[in-house]
Amino acid sequence: MRLPLLLSAVVLAALCAGCGKPNGGNIALRKDNQELRSRLDQLQRELNAAKATIAGLESHATTVPVLPSAQLEKLFTTHDIKIGRLTGEADLDPAKPGNEGLKIYVVPIDQYNQPLKAAGSFVVDAFDLAQSGENRIGHWEIPLEKAQDNFYNMLTLYSYALPAPWQTPPRHKDITVRVSFTDALTGRTFTAQKPVTIDLQAATTRAAK
């Protein structure tokens, strides 16, 4: 009876020892997955940039000449934009009670997913999708010159921070913000959107004049 017990103890000890050591195959698999995700993200940014170039050429929406692709590849240029997590309602006028609108934190990113201080203009739209009928509650156009005045580089903040006073205050707490950025160097336009939760009690009922 002792031999089976001894064998069981040896097998159990071996299993426990195996559990305590990292599995080489699993580590390699995780590393490969991370590399594939990183490569996929890079390819998506390149695709977004290519689509933006094509759209700009087709629409002729800008008089800025588009640089040749070979030249663009040698530069750090905008390949996408990111809307920051701080985006939301904001107290735009400390002298008045409540939050008078939104503040949009957005930054262009280059082909390596790094934030880039790229010059350009913005178009911001806000939607209250739960509202029936016309659900766009705001439309703001920020030209290049005004956008430059709202770029911040301090501590952990490296981003545009665009004020957007309420035009039609939201009726529901969940709204969607859509931002389009037209890069001044390449003429390409990039768009991103983000859901935002609003504190309706803190939001003012005054529409911007």
C-alpha positions, -999 to 999 in steps of 0.1 A, spaced: 0 0 0 29 23 5 41 22 -31 9 37 -46 8 63 -20 45 72 -27 38 74 -64 8 96 -58 29 119 -37 57 121 -63 31 129 -91 14 156 -69 48 172 -61 57 172 -98 24 189 -107 28 215 -80 63 222 -91 51 227 -127 24 250 -115 50 272 -98 70 278 -129 60 299 -159 50 279 -190 75 288 -217 49 282 -244 23 304 -228 49 333 -224 59 331 -260 22 330 -271 14 361 -250 44 379 -264 34 370 -300 -2 382 -293 11 415 -279 33 420 -310 4 412 -333 -19 437 -315 7 464 -317 12 457 -354 -25 457 -360 -29 490 -343 -1 505 -364 -17 491 -396 -50 506 -385 -34 540 -381 -17 538 -415 -51 528 -430 -68 558 -414 -41 581 -428 -45 566 -462 -83 569 -461 -79 605 -450 -56 613 -479 -80 598 -504 -110 616 -489 -91 649 -490 -81 644 -527 -117 634 -537 -134 663 -519 -109 690 -528 -120 705 -494 -86 721 -488 -63 743 -508 -33 729 -489 -13 706 -513 -10 670 -501 26 659 -498 38 628 -517 34 595 -498 72 589 -499 78 622 -483 50 618 -457 65 585 -446 97 603 -436 79 628 -413 61 625 -380 26 633 -392 -9 628 -379 -23 593 -385 -53 595 -361 -67 614 -331 -76 604 -296 -103 619 -274 -90 621 -238 -107 606 -208 -111 640 -192 -135 651 -219 -169 660 -204 -189 688 -189 -169 717 -175 -173 750 -156 -164 773 -184 -173 805 -164 -163 804 -127 -184 835 -121 -216 816 -129 -231 785 -112 -231 751 -128 -213 738 -159 -218 759 -189 -207 734 -215 -182 708 -225 -144 707 -226 -130 684 -253 -96 669 -247 -82 657 -280 -47 650 -293 -34 640 -328 -12 609 -328 16 599 -352 22 566 -370 38 552 -338 8 560 -315 26 589 -299 9 622 -291 18 649 -316 14 687 -314 1 690 -349 -15 723 -361 -50 721 -376 -87 730 -372 -114 712 -354 -151 705 -358 -170 693 -327 -205 679 -326 -225 667 -296 -255 644 -298 -281 634 -273 -290 601 -290 -318 593 -266 -336 624 -277 -363 619 -304 -362 640 -336 -332 663 -340 -306 650 -315 -276 671 -323 -273 695 -294 -242 714 -304 -219 722 -333 -186 741 -328 -160 750 -354 -125 758 -341 -102 774 -367 -64 767 -366 -55 800 -349 -80 795 -321 -71 759 -316 -35 768 -311 -45 789 -281 -60 758 -265 -31 734 -266 -16 726 -232 17 710 -223 20 707 -186 27 678 -162 7 649 -176 -15 670 -199 -3 671 -235 -35 679 -255 -58 703 -270 -86 713 -245 -114 728 -266 -142 747 -248 -177 740 -262 -204 761 -245 -239 746 -245 -260 755 -275 -289 732 -265 -284 717 -230 -288 679 -229 -319 663 -217 -303 629 -209 -271 621 -190 -255 601 -218 -243 621 -248 -219 614 -277 -191 637 -288 -177 635 -323 -145 654 -332 -130 660 -366 -95 673 -370 -81 686 -403 -43 686 -403 -28 718 -416 3 701 -430 -12 673 -450 -48 685 -454 -61 651 -441 -91 649 -418 -95 624 -390 -126 617 -369 -132 601 -335 -161 599 -312 -166 592 -275 -196 587 -251 -197 611 -222 -219 610 -191 -233 643 -179 -244 654 -145 -277 670 -154 -280 688 -121 -247 705 -126 -253 714 -162 -268 748 -167 -300 754 -186 -287 785 -203 -280 781 -240 -249 798 -253 -256 831 -271 
